[in-house]
Amino acid sequence: MTRRLNVAFIKAGWHAEIVDRALEGFTADMEAAGQDHALEVATVPGAFEMPLQAKRLAESGRFDAVVAAALVVDGGIYRHEFVAQAVVDGLMRVQLDTGVPTFSVSLTPHHFQTAEHEKFFYDHFVTKGAEAARAVRLVAALEAESTGAAE
């Protein structure tokens, strides 16, 4: 049996009806894989706030991984591109600075139209959450292998 993984899952409040589906996919995949895990969920206002929360959680020493989920939509101005880049850069900085693996389930669709794209992303976030769960398990296994720790 694998060791228990303690995971922090951050989700942005904007577009929660879509973003929350990533948490569902993550949890379902961890359970289907038989992975013992504890999950602490934090909700932040939007994607821009995720890196700071990720840093705080990673620095706490309580988590084996941090996962952050958001939907950054194109509202007709280029602001979304700056936000998306800042979020990805910030999350990368968190893992490099803290040594805690940090995963992004943050998507930035171009020309998001609620009526046309909401169903697609509603389903797609479940898939992306499951992919994050698999990535968390894989990175935890790689870490255990590199440190010689028994899984």
Summary of the structure (lengths in Angstrom):
residues: 151
radius of gyration: 15.4
end to end distance: 7.3
largest distance: 50.6
contacts: 506
relative contact order: 0.23
helix: 56%
strand: 19%
